Amino acid sequence: MPSHAVGVDVGGTTIKVGRVDATGTLSHPRRVPTPRDVATMVEVIAAQVRDLAQPGDAVGVVVPGIVDEASGTAVLSANLGWRDVPLRDLLMAALGRDVAFGHDVRAGALAASVWGAGGDLLFVPVGTGIAAALVLDGRVRGTGWAGEIGMLTVSDPDGGAPVVLEAVASASAIARRYAVRTGVAVTGADAVVEAAVAGDADAAAVIAEGMDALGLALADSVALLGSVRVVIGGGLAGGGEAVLGPLRNSMARRLGERPAPEVFAATLGPWAGCLGAGALAMGLSTTGAGKGVGS
């Protein structure tokens, strides 16, 4: 197996690129804007890989949305306007080499298990959207529509018709709902967390409502899977106990007599997807050998 890889994490706003080694060390990290045009995006990724890759390096690319890893297809990504894009084939043609291809959240779960929390876990990045990926018995599970918990329907805490979970619990939703409730524009969820820590009751309420909805989805998952550890990633993971406390309380309240799992913030930060793309390209798994995602 190669000892280094260029990892590429395609996001709705930016593409994160870096060189990853087998210990999980990331070097030369960089961000570039994500083009909406597929052909342009393929050329941008190819240019970044050519610039970073050294002889013998593998290449891994992960993308959001609904992904068919086996065929290398980006089936659906609403944020990017993609549908049935044969992205792996396009990238291989542009680079003239093999490209490992996968889903950003499942790759993040792989990185969290290999280099972060370790072992079995439910990885839940909470950022612009919400998704989940499961590492169970040493393997990242699922493909296609698996893990799209952000699309679950929950009650609207503002009293409207039922809404999807992302409309209440994502980082973008928390910022938006705080601004609507208070009339105070904020740049993101970080500002709401800071306000909650400083004693702002409206900020604390918006976070609690979001985490209550997320806790319902995660409690259902734990009831099915058992007490697997929950690792919160994405932009909201930096909120510390202002976020994790209400989430733990929500889950514990719904689980009743069943043991509540550990819930903690991811240690790999916003580069988990990039690291996971590198791990995927190097053929790493949660047990240290073989294919990591979709094996």
KOLKE-219522 format. One record per residue (C-alpha): residue number from 0; x, y, z. Coordinates in pm, whole numbers, always signed. Layout:
<nodes>
resi = NUM east = X north = Y up = Z
...
</nodes>
This chain:
<nodes>
resi = 0 east = +0 north = +0 up = +0
resi = 1 east = +119 north = +355 up = -67
resi = 2 east = +242 north = +549 up = +236
resi = 3 east = +111 north = +887 up = +117
resi = 4 east = -189 north = +1019 up = -70
resi = 5 east = -336 north = +1344 up = -189
resi = 6 east = -678 north = +1375 up = -24
resi = 7 east = -948 north = +1590 up = -183
resi = 8 east = -1270 north = +1676 up = +1
resi = 9 east = -1523 north = +1849 up = -224
resi = 10 east = -1761 north = +2069 up = -26
resi = 11 east = -2050 north = +2290 up = -123
resi = 12 east = -1837 north = +2606 up = -90
resi = 13 east = -1474 north = +2498 up = -88
resi = 14 east = -1256 north = +2206 up = -189
resi = 15 east = -1008 north = +2102 up = +79
resi = 16 east = -687 north = +1943 up = -48
resi = 17 east = -382 north = +1812 up = +134
resi = 18 east = -114 north = +1545 up = +138
resi = 19 east = -180 north = +1273 up = +394
resi = 20 east = +55 north = +1007 up = +529
resi = 21 east = -23 north = +673 up = +690
resi = 22 east = -2 north = +821 up = +1041
resi = 23 east = -275 north = +1075 up = +966
resi = 24 east = -40 north = +1371 up = +935
resi = 25 east = -173 north = +1633 up = +695
resi = 26 east = +70 north = +1857 up = +509
resi = 27 east = +27 north = +2136 up = +255
resi = 28 east = -343 north = +2189 up = +335
resi = 29 east = -522 north = +2431 up = +108
resi = 30 east = -872 north = +2541 up = +17
resi = 31 east = -1002 north = +2648 up = -323
resi = 32 east = -1354 north = +2757 up = -422
resi = 33 east = -1583 north = +2481 up = -551
resi = 34 east = -1693 north = +2545 up = -910
resi = 35 east = -2050 north = +2448 up = -991
resi = 36 east = -1962 north = +2338 up = -1344
resi = 37 east = -1849 north = +1976 up = -1334
resi = 38 east = -1588 north = +2005 up = -1610
resi = 39 east = -1432 north = +2309 up = -1442
resi = 40 east = -1432 north = +2136 up = -1105
resi = 41 east = -1257 north = +1829 up = -1250
resi = 42 east = -983 north = +2052 up = -1391
resi = 43 east = -946 north = +2239 up = -1060
resi = 44 east = -906 north = +1911 up = -870
resi = 45 east = -665 north = +1774 up = -1131
resi = 46 east = -451 north = +2088 up = -1108
resi = 47 east = -434 north = +2063 up = -729
resi = 48 east = -341 north = +1695 up = -741
resi = 49 east = -68 north = +1754 up = -999
resi = 50 east = +74 north = +2030 up = -782
resi = 51 east = +81 north = +1827 up = -459
resi = 52 east = +134 north = +1464 up = -559
resi = 53 east = +480 north = +1314 up = -533
resi = 54 east = +592 north = +993 up = -705
resi = 55 east = +412 north = +694 up = -557
resi = 56 east = +133 north = +896 up = -399
resi = 57 east = -224 north = +768 up = -424
resi = 58 east = -520 north = +999 up = -486
resi = 59 east = -854 north = +1001 up = -307
resi = 60 east = -1153 north = +1224 up = -374
resi = 61 east = -1470 north = +1238 up = -163
resi = 62 east = -1790 north = +1428 up = -236
resi = 63 east = -2117 north = +1512 up = -58
resi = 64 east = -2469 north = +1394 up = -127
resi = 65 east = -2575 north = +1051 up = -245
resi = 66 east = -2273 north = +856 up = -364
resi = 67 east = -2241 north = +516 up = -530
resi = 68 east = -1886 north = +421 up = -442
resi = 69 east = -1891 north = +102 up = -647
resi = 70 east = -1963 north = +280 up = -976
resi = 71 east = -1780 north = +602 up = -885
resi = 72 east = -2094 north = +808 up = -936
resi = 73 east = -2213 north = +1123 up = -762
resi = 74 east = -2579 north = +1022 up = -774
resi = 75 east = -2729 north = +1337 up = -626
resi = 76 east = -2587 north = +1647 up = -462
resi = 77 east = -2850 north = +1914 up = -424
resi = 78 east = -2606 north = +2179 up = -299
resi = 79 east = -2388 north = +2137 up = -609
resi = 80 east = -2663 north = +2067 up = -861
resi = 81 east = -2521 north = +1725 up = -954
resi = 82 east = -2719 north = +1423 up = -1065
resi = 83 east = -2567 north = +1096 up = -1190
resi = 84 east = -2221 north = +1240 up = -1253
resi = 85 east = -1957 north = +969 up = -1331
resi = 86 east = -1703 north = +1167 up = -1134
resi = 87 east = -1443 north = +896 up = -1074
resi = 88 east = -1416 north = +824 up = -1447
resi = 89 east = -1389 north = +1196 up = -1526
resi = 90 east = -1113 north = +1244 up = -1270
resi = 91 east = -923 north = +936 up = -1385
resi = 92 east = -937 north = +1059 up = -1744
resi = 93 east = -815 north = +1405 up = -1643
resi = 94 east = -530 north = +1269 up = -1430
resi = 95 east = -441 north = +959 up = -1626
resi = 96 east = -426 north = +751 up = -1308
resi = 97 east = -639 north = +562 up = -1057
resi = 98 east = -854 north = +764 up = -818
resi = 99 east = -1017 north = +629 up = -503
resi = 100 east = -1366 north = +776 up = -479
resi = 101 east = -1607 north = +796 up = -190
resi = 102 east = -1855 north = +981 up = +27
resi = 103 east = -1732 north = +1270 up = +240
resi = 104 east = -1905 north = +1167 up = +563
resi = 105 east = -1816 north = +798 up = +537
resi = 106 east = -1457 north = +901 up = +466
resi = 107 east = -1466 north = +1128 up = +772
resi = 108 east = -1585 north = +834 up = +979
resi = 109 east = -1297 north = +625 up = +845
resi = 110 east = -1048 north = +894 up = +946
resi = 111 east = -1209 north = +931 up = +1289
resi = 112 east = -1180 north = +559 up = +1351
resi = 113 east = -826 north = +520 up = +1215
resi = 114 east = -669 north = +837 up = +1357
resi = 115 east = -919 north = +998 up = +1593
resi = 116 east = -1153 north = +838 up = +1843
resi = 117 east = -1072 north = +486 up = +1723
resi = 118 east = -1292 north = +179 up = +1712
resi = 119 east = -1665 north = +162 up = +1647
resi = 120 east = -1852 north = +490 up = +1635
resi = 121 east = -2135 north = +689 up = +1481
resi = 122 east = -1979 north = +992 up = +1312
resi = 123 east = -2220 north = +1285 up = +1279
resi = 124 east = -2089 north = +1603 up = +1117
resi = 125 east = -2315 north = +1901 up = +1185
resi = 126 east = -2243 north = +2188 up = +951
resi = 127 east = -2436 north = +2332 up = +659
resi = 128 east = -2620 north = +2000 up = +660
resi = 129 east = -2634 north = +1690 up = +880
resi = 130 east = -2541 north = +1334 up = +794
resi = 131 east = -2408 north = +1029 up = +972
resi = 132 east = -2177 north = +736 up = +905
resi = 133 east = -2136 north = +419 up = +1106
resi = 134 east = -1819 north = +229 up = +1188
resi = 135 east = -1922 north = -110 up = +1322
resi = 136 east = -1712 north = -422 up = +1376
resi = 137 east = -1414 north = -249 up = +1219
resi = 138 east = -1585 north = -147 up = +896
resi = 139 east = -1746 north = +170 up = +762
resi = 140 east = -2099 north = +65 up = +680
resi = 141 east = -2343 north = +174 up = +415
resi = 142 east = -2353 north = +327 up = +71
resi = 143 east = -2598 north = +526 up = -139
resi = 144 east = -2869 north = +685 up = +77
resi = 145 east = -2734 north = +548 up = +406
resi = 146 east = -2675 north = +812 up = +672
resi = 147 east = -2893 north = +1091 up = +534
resi = 148 east = -3042 north = +1168 up = +875
resi = 149 east = -3063 north = +1540 up = +798
resi = 150 east = -3364 north = +1464 up = +578
resi = 151 east = -3566 north = +1306 up = +860
resi = 152 east = -3887 north = +1493 up = +943
resi = 153 east = -3913 north = +1651 up = +1289
resi = 154 east = -4149 north = +1889 up = +1464
resi = 155 east = -4096 north = +2258 up = +1396
resi = 156 east = -4008 north = +2423 up = +1730
resi = 157 east = -4148 north = +2748 up = +1590
resi = 158 east = -4492 north = +2591 up = +1556
resi = 159 east = -4514 north = +2542 up = +1182
resi = 160 east = -4559 north = +2229 up = +976
resi = 161 east = -4306 north = +1948 up = +1024
resi = 162 east = -3963 north = +2026 up = +880
resi = 163 east = -3650 north = +1830 up = +801
resi = 164 east = -3390 north = +1794 up = +1077
resi = 165 east = -3138 north = +2013 up = +893
resi = 166 east = -3385 north = +2304 up = +911
resi = 167 east = -3363 north = +2298 up = +1292
resi = 168 east = -3034 north = +2141 up = +1401
resi = 169 east = -2768 north = +2223 up = +1140
resi = 170 east = -2517 north = +2498 up = +1209
resi = 171 east = -2666 north = +2710 up = +933
resi = 172 east = -3018 north = +2660 up = +1075
resi = 173 east = -2909 north = +2761 up = +1424
resi = 174 east = -2760 north = +3084 up = +1292
resi = 175 east = -3068 north = +3155 up = +1081
resi = 176 east = -3319 north = +3078 up = +1357
resi = 177 east = -3132 north = +3295 up = +1608
resi = 178 east = -3133 north = +3587 up = +1364
resi = 179 east = -3507 north = +3545 up = +1302
resi = 180 east = -3585 north = +3518 up = +1672
resi = 181 east = -3378 north = +3816 up = +1786
resi = 182 east = -3345 north = +4034 up = +1478
resi = 183 east = -2967 north = +4021 up = +1528
resi = 184 east = -2774 north = +3910 up = +1220
resi = 185 east = -2492 north = +3663 up = +1293
resi = 186 east = -2216 north = +3533 up = +1069
resi = 187 east = -2262 north = +3170 up = +1177
resi = 188 east = -2343 north = +2926 up = +1455
resi = 189 east = -2017 north = +3009 up = +1634
resi = 190 east = -2159 north = +3349 up = +1720
resi = 191 east = -2474 north = +3188 up = +1860
resi = 192 east = -2266 north = +2953 up = +2075
resi = 193 east = -2062 north = +3246 up = +2206
resi = 194 east = -2383 north = +3431 up = +2290
resi = 195 east = -2523 north = +3126 up = +2472
resi = 196 east = -2205 north = +3089 up = +2679
resi = 197 east = -2229 north = +3458 up = +2766
resi = 198 east = -2581 north = +3406 up = +2902
resi = 199 east = -2802 north = +3491 up = +2604
resi = 200 east = -3126 north = +3301 up = +2671
resi = 201 east = -3241 north = +3318 up = +2309
resi = 202 east = -2913 north = +3169 up = +2187
resi = 203 east = -2931 north = +2891 up = +2445
resi = 204 east = -3291 north = +2816 up = +2348
resi = 205 east = -3215 north = +2795 up = +1976
resi = 206 east = -2926 north = +2557 up = +2041
resi = 207 east = -3133 north = +2347 up = +2283
resi = 208 east = -3417 north = +2317 up = +2032
resi = 209 east = -3179 north = +2209 up = +1759
resi = 210 east = -3002 north = +1956 up = +1979
resi = 211 east = -3333 north = +1823 up = +2106
resi = 212 east = -3433 north = +1740 up = +1749
resi = 213 east = -3093 north = +1589 up = +1672
resi = 214 east = -3105 north = +1393 up = +1997
resi = 215 east = -3428 north = +1229 up = +1887
resi = 216 east = -3268 north = +1101 up = +1565
resi = 217 east = -2954 north = +982 up = +1743
resi = 218 east = -3146 north = +815 up = +2026
resi = 219 east = -3338 north = +614 up = +1767
resi = 220 east = -3007 north = +515 up = +1607
resi = 221 east = -2858 north = +408 up = +1940
resi = 222 east = -3173 north = +213 up = +2026
resi = 223 east = -3117 north = +11 up = +1709
resi = 224 east = -2738 north = -18 up = +1716
resi = 225 east = -2666 north = -37 up = +2086
resi = 226 east = -2455 north = +206 up = +2285
resi = 227 east = -2212 north = +295 up = +2007
resi = 228 east = -2012 north = +613 up = +2072
resi = 229 east = -2134 north = +928 up = +1898
resi = 230 east = -1869 north = +1159 up = +1753
resi = 231 east = -1995 north = +1504 up = +1654
resi = 232 east = -1800 north = +1667 up = +1374
resi = 233 east = -1849 north = +1964 up = +1146
resi = 234 east = -1867 north = +2329 up = +1236
resi = 235 east = -2089 north = +2283 up = +1540
resi = 236 east = -1846 north = +2041 up = +1708
resi = 237 east = -1643 north = +2339 up = +1828
resi = 238 east = -1934 north = +2453 up = +2044
resi = 239 east = -1823 north = +2235 up = +2335
resi = 240 east = -2062 north = +2174 up = +2620
resi = 241 east = -2297 north = +2450 up = +2502
resi = 242 east = -2385 north = +2209 up = +2220
resi = 243 east = -2294 north = +1865 up = +2353
resi = 244 east = -2466 north = +1909 up = +2690
resi = 245 east = -2816 north = +1967 up = +2547
resi = 246 east = -2757 north = +1687 up = +2295
resi = 247 east = -2661 north = +1437 up = +2566
resi = 248 east = -2964 north = +1539 up = +2774
resi = 249 east = -3197 north = +1493 up = +2479
resi = 250 east = -3064 north = +1147 up = +2404
resi = 251 east = -3064 north = +1033 up = +2767
resi = 252 east = -3423 north = +1151 up = +2817
resi = 253 east = -3542 north = +947 up = +2519
resi = 254 east = -3334 north = +637 up = +2587
resi = 255 east = -3482 north = +589 up = +2934
resi = 256 east = -3336 north = +280 up = +3098
resi = 257 east = -3114 north = +201 up = +2802
resi = 258 east = -2752 north = +309 up = +2856
resi = 259 east = -2670 north = +639 up = +2691
resi = 260 east = -2357 north = +640 up = +2477
resi = 261 east = -2056 north = +864 up = +2502
resi = 262 east = -2108 north = +1182 up = +2300
resi = 263 east = -1800 north = +1391 up = +2223
resi = 264 east = -1653 north = +1624 up = +1966
resi = 265 east = -1438 north = +1495 up = +1682
resi = 266 east = -1066 north = +1565 up = +1717
resi = 267 east = -981 north = +1590 up = +1347
resi = 268 east = -1172 north = +1913 up = +1288
resi = 269 east = -1287 north = +2035 up = +947
resi = 270 east = -1016 north = +1834 up = +769
resi = 271 east = -1165 north = +1494 up = +857
resi = 272 east = -1302 north = +1447 up = +505
resi = 273 east = -969 north = +1531 up = +345
resi = 274 east = -787 north = +1294 up = +580
resi = 275 east = -1047 north = +1028 up = +509
resi = 276 east = -998 north = +1070 up = +136
resi = 277 east = -628 north = +1005 up = +192
resi = 278 east = -699 north = +702 up = +409
resi = 279 east = -933 north = +565 up = +144
resi = 280 east = -671 north = +613 up = -127
resi = 281 east = -405 north = +438 up = +82
resi = 282 east = -636 north = +142 up = +139
resi = 283 east = -641 north = +191 up = +515
resi = 284 east = -920 north = +47 up = +726
resi = 285 east = -1028 north = +79 up = +1085
resi = 286 east = -828 north = -235 up = +1156
resi = 287 east = -518 north = -115 up = +971
resi = 288 east = -536 north = -308 up = +646
resi = 289 east = -756 north = -354 up = +344
resi = 290 east = -1019 north = -126 up = +198
resi = 291 east = -1180 north = +116 up = +438
resi = 292 east = -1506 north = +234 up = +283
resi = 293 east = -1746 north = +0 up = +113
resi = 294 east = -1535 north = -306 up = +184
</nodes>
